[in-house]
Amino acid sequence: MKISEVSKKYNLTPDTLRYYEKAGLLPNVSKNSSGIREYSESDCNWIEFIKCMRSAGLSIEVLARYIELFNAGDGTREERKNILIKERKKLIKKREQIQTTIDRLEYKINAYNDKLYEKEKELLNGK
């Protein structure tokens, strides 16, 4: 696949894809004889993984380290696992913070609804 096709498929700009290469996240994208990038199925799988991890909040540096370890082979499995565990803990904490915010908003919304109901009752009773 050409960069424009990959860009559309994954909703990423070509600049972002080039940046991922430069940052070491997609180190093995091949180029044809004209120097045009040719993304393989494996590259696309990595892009899906990168997008998922980025949406979970992983930094480029953490991802680059993970991919570096992955490319180093099976001897790094435990370290890769530990990276994912650490990032999962961060995500769980963030989820808890978001839930606290949602609960607070629900409380405020319900308080508004209760006040609105009281005002409507007053209007109906002619007060």
SULRA-V716272 format. One record per pair of residues at least 12 apart in sequence whose C-alpha atoms are under 7 Angstrom apart, sorted by the first residue. I is the first residue (numbers start at 1). GAP is how many residues later the second one is. Records with the same first field share a line. If there is no record, write none. Layout:
I=GAP / GAP
//
This chain:
1=37 / 38 / 39
2=35 / 36 / 37
3=34
23=41
24=40
25=38 / 39 / 42
26=17
29=14
56=35
58=29
66=14
//
